[in-house]
Amino acid sequence: MISQWEVLERLRQTVTLDDDEAAAALPFCKAAAQSFERKLRKKEDCANQLIIMLCAMTALYKFLLARSAADTEFTGFRAGDVTVKKSYKEALEAAEKLKDDAFEQAAHLLKDDEFVFRRF
């Protein structure tokens, strides 16, 4: 079984999360762990660090996506020549790259159930 706590710990090693943010990210860690556990070729790979990283980066991406969708606060202001913006775009792009890289690294440990070849 992939440990949601180990996934959360890896996530906290990658990005800085305070205790409230970590608590909010935990369901995403659990969901990623459950999702990838079903896709493992071998059950003993559930402790493999490539899988833990993949779960953590997937949880990070989904956590940021949910935060950006739920954020109804202002996104910026301008005072003279100074502009302050609060944007999730760059963070989401970086998280997606981290997630894709982690998937690439762990792909050999996962079943390929996304492709079906059929004859009509």
Residue frames relative to the residue before (quaternion, step in Angstrom):
aa qw qx qy qz dx dy dz
M 1.0000 0.0000 0.0000 0.0000 0.00 0.00 0.00
I 0.3837 -0.7048 0.5462 0.2402 3.56 -0.90 0.94
S 0.3606 -0.7638 0.5016 0.1869 3.56 -0.71 1.09
Q 0.4195 -0.7039 0.5194 0.2424 3.56 -0.75 1.07
W 0.6314 0.5431 -0.3260 0.4472 3.57 1.13 -0.67
E 0.6406 0.4998 -0.3205 0.4868 3.56 1.06 -0.72
V 0.6196 0.5286 -0.3305 0.4769 3.57 1.07 -0.75
L 0.6556 0.5058 -0.3061 0.4697 3.58 0.93 -0.90
E 0.6426 0.5206 -0.3248 0.4589 3.58 0.95 -0.83
R 0.6529 0.4951 -0.3138 0.4797 3.60 0.97 -0.82
L 0.6204 0.5337 -0.3339 0.4677 3.57 1.05 -0.75
R 0.6820 0.4788 -0.2812 0.4760 3.58 0.95 -0.88
Q 0.6128 0.5209 -0.3509 0.4796 3.61 1.18 -0.39
T 0.6827 0.4936 -0.2705 0.4660 3.55 1.19 -0.61
V 0.7929 0.0649 -0.0116 0.6057 3.57 0.96 -0.90
T 0.4991 -0.6455 0.4871 0.3114 3.55 -1.17 0.55
L 0.0465 0.7759 -0.6249 0.0728 3.54 -0.75 1.13
D 0.3426 -0.6955 0.5792 0.2518 3.56 -0.95 0.82
D 0.7387 -0.4337 0.2707 0.4392 3.59 -1.25 0.12
D 0.6496 0.5103 -0.3213 0.4630 3.60 1.00 -0.76
E 0.6594 0.4928 -0.3046 0.4790 3.57 0.97 -0.83
A 0.6294 0.5283 -0.3311 0.4638 3.59 1.03 -0.77
A 0.6413 0.5119 -0.3185 0.4745 3.58 1.00 -0.80
A 0.6642 0.4922 -0.2957 0.4787 3.58 1.04 -0.78
A 0.6810 0.4901 -0.2823 0.4651 3.61 1.11 -0.65
L 0.5158 0.6881 -0.4035 0.3126 3.60 1.16 -0.53
P 0.6592 0.4947 -0.3483 0.4466 3.68 0.82 -0.74
F 0.6291 0.5206 -0.3335 0.4711 3.59 1.11 -0.64
C 0.6183 0.5302 -0.3281 0.4785 3.58 1.11 -0.70
K 0.6589 0.5080 -0.2994 0.4670 3.56 0.95 -0.90
A 0.6649 0.5045 -0.3030 0.4600 3.59 0.91 -0.90
A 0.6554 0.4984 -0.3123 0.4738 3.59 0.95 -0.83
A 0.6402 0.5259 -0.3242 0.4565 3.59 0.96 -0.85
Q 0.6776 0.4824 -0.2937 0.4710 3.59 0.89 -0.89
S 0.6509 0.5305 -0.3157 0.4418 3.56 0.96 -0.83
F 0.7418 0.4059 -0.2397 0.4770 3.58 0.78 -0.98
E 0.5533 0.5979 -0.4037 0.4164 3.59 1.13 -0.43
R 0.6543 0.5091 -0.3054 0.4684 3.59 1.03 -0.75
K 0.7167 0.4627 -0.2464 0.4599 3.59 1.15 -0.55
L 0.4631 0.6964 -0.4433 0.3226 3.60 1.25 -0.07
R 0.4721 -0.6450 0.5225 0.2967 3.57 -1.09 0.76
K 0.7883 0.1015 -0.0238 0.6064 3.57 0.96 -0.95
K 0.5051 -0.6789 0.4488 0.2875 3.57 -0.85 0.97
E 0.6254 0.5557 -0.3488 0.4225 3.62 1.08 -0.60
D 0.5836 0.5809 -0.3756 0.4254 3.62 1.23 -0.19
C 0.4278 0.7225 -0.4576 0.2926 3.60 1.24 -0.01
A 0.7020 0.4169 -0.2708 0.5099 3.62 1.18 -0.35
N 0.4195 0.7111 -0.4657 0.3185 3.57 1.28 0.01
Q 0.4951 -0.6995 0.4345 0.2771 3.57 -0.81 1.01
L 0.5814 0.5606 -0.3799 0.4509 3.61 1.15 -0.44
I 0.6565 0.4916 -0.3000 0.4872 3.57 1.05 -0.77
I 0.6286 0.5238 -0.3344 0.4677 3.59 0.98 -0.81
M 0.6578 0.4974 -0.3076 0.4745 3.60 0.95 -0.86
L 0.6343 0.5258 -0.3325 0.4590 3.60 0.95 -0.81
C 0.6533 0.5009 -0.3100 0.4756 3.59 0.93 -0.85
A 0.6666 0.5111 -0.3034 0.4500 3.58 0.92 -0.91
M 0.6949 0.4633 -0.2872 0.4690 3.60 0.90 -0.87
T 0.6092 0.5204 -0.3479 0.4869 3.58 1.13 -0.58
A 0.6466 0.5095 -0.3110 0.4750 3.58 0.98 -0.85
L 0.6293 0.5346 -0.3324 0.4558 3.59 0.98 -0.82
Y 0.6674 0.5061 -0.3041 0.4539 3.57 0.84 -0.96
K 0.7053 0.4557 -0.2727 0.4696 3.58 0.83 -0.96
F 0.5984 0.5525 -0.3457 0.4661 3.58 1.12 -0.67
L 0.6886 0.4646 -0.2793 0.4816 3.60 0.86 -0.93
L 0.6241 0.5398 -0.3339 0.4557 3.57 1.04 -0.75
A 0.6651 0.4898 -0.2947 0.4805 3.57 0.96 -0.88
R 0.6412 0.5220 -0.3212 0.4618 3.58 0.99 -0.81
S 0.6751 0.4925 -0.3067 0.4557 3.57 0.90 -0.87
A 0.6582 0.5050 -0.3101 0.4643 3.59 1.05 -0.72
A 0.7228 0.4464 -0.2382 0.4707 3.58 1.05 -0.77
D 0.5695 0.6239 -0.3790 0.3779 3.59 1.21 -0.38
T 0.0418 -0.8167 0.5752 -0.0196 3.56 -0.49 1.22
E 0.4612 0.6801 -0.4505 0.3490 3.58 1.27 0.14
F 0.6918 -0.4523 0.3391 0.4492 3.56 -1.29 0.14
T 0.3413 -0.7526 0.5272 0.1979 3.55 -1.16 0.57
G 0.8284 -0.0859 0.0397 0.5521 3.59 1.16 -0.01
F 0.0663 -0.7646 0.6351 0.0875 3.49 -1.37 0.15
R 0.2571 -0.7511 0.5910 0.1435 3.52 -1.26 0.43
A 0.0065 -0.7681 0.6398 -0.0255 3.51 -0.99 0.96
G 0.8097 -0.1136 0.0364 0.5746 3.55 -0.12 1.25
D 0.8077 -0.2091 0.1897 0.5176 3.54 -0.72 -1.11
V 0.6327 0.5334 -0.3244 0.4582 3.58 1.26 -0.10
T 0.0527 -0.7770 0.6273 0.0012 3.55 -0.89 1.03
V 0.1082 -0.7716 0.6250 0.0470 3.53 -0.92 0.97
K 0.0274 -0.8067 0.5901 -0.0166 3.57 -0.77 1.05
K 0.1926 -0.7256 0.6482 0.1276 3.47 -1.18 0.70
S 0.1490 0.8081 -0.5465 0.1617 3.54 -0.27 1.27
Y 0.3240 -0.7452 0.5535 0.1824 3.53 -1.01 0.84
K 0.4364 0.7391 -0.4416 0.2611 3.58 1.25 -0.29
E 0.7077 0.4507 -0.2723 0.4711 3.59 0.75 -1.01
A 0.6479 0.5177 -0.3167 0.4603 3.57 0.99 -0.82
L 0.6559 0.5026 -0.3088 0.4710 3.59 0.99 -0.80
E 0.6374 0.5200 -0.3273 0.4649 3.58 1.00 -0.79
A 0.6626 0.4916 -0.3028 0.4770 3.59 0.94 -0.85
A 0.6594 0.5041 -0.3080 0.4649 3.60 0.94 -0.87
E 0.6359 0.5213 -0.3332 0.4613 3.59 1.02 -0.72
K 0.6421 0.5100 -0.3199 0.4747 3.59 1.00 -0.77
L 0.6437 0.5108 -0.3156 0.4745 3.59 0.99 -0.82
K 0.6485 0.5169 -0.3034 0.4692 3.58 1.00 -0.87
D 0.6701 0.4967 -0.2975 0.4646 3.59 0.89 -0.91
D 0.6487 0.5098 -0.3112 0.4717 3.58 1.00 -0.82
A 0.6505 0.5067 -0.3128 0.4714 3.59 0.96 -0.84
F 0.6357 0.5203 -0.3263 0.4677 3.59 1.02 -0.76
E 0.6307 0.5391 -0.3194 0.4577 3.56 0.98 -0.86
Q 0.6808 0.4982 -0.2788 0.4589 3.56 0.96 -0.92
A 0.7695 0.3695 -0.1817 0.4882 3.61 1.01 -0.79
A 0.3851 0.7736 -0.4531 0.2190 3.60 1.24 -0.14
H 0.6572 0.5313 -0.3203 0.4280 3.60 0.97 -0.76
L 0.6554 0.5064 -0.3052 0.4700 3.60 1.25 -0.30
L 0.6863 0.4827 -0.2561 0.4800 3.57 1.31 -0.24
K 0.5122 -0.5969 0.5166 0.3383 3.54 -1.26 0.52
D 0.3246 -0.7157 0.5811 0.2114 3.54 -1.11 0.68
D 0.1104 0.8260 -0.5392 0.1218 3.56 0.10 1.30
E 0.5106 0.6649 -0.4046 0.3654 3.57 1.25 0.26
F 0.7277 0.4032 -0.2230 0.5081 3.60 1.18 -0.43
V 0.0140 -0.7753 0.6313 -0.0107 3.53 -0.96 0.92
F 0.1596 -0.7705 0.6128 0.0736 3.53 -0.86 1.01
R 0.0371 0.8123 -0.5777 0.0706 3.56 -0.57 1.14
R 0.3160 -0.7107 0.5977 0.1945 3.47 -1.24 0.56
F 0.2198 -0.7926 0.5579 0.1108 3.56 -0.81 0.99
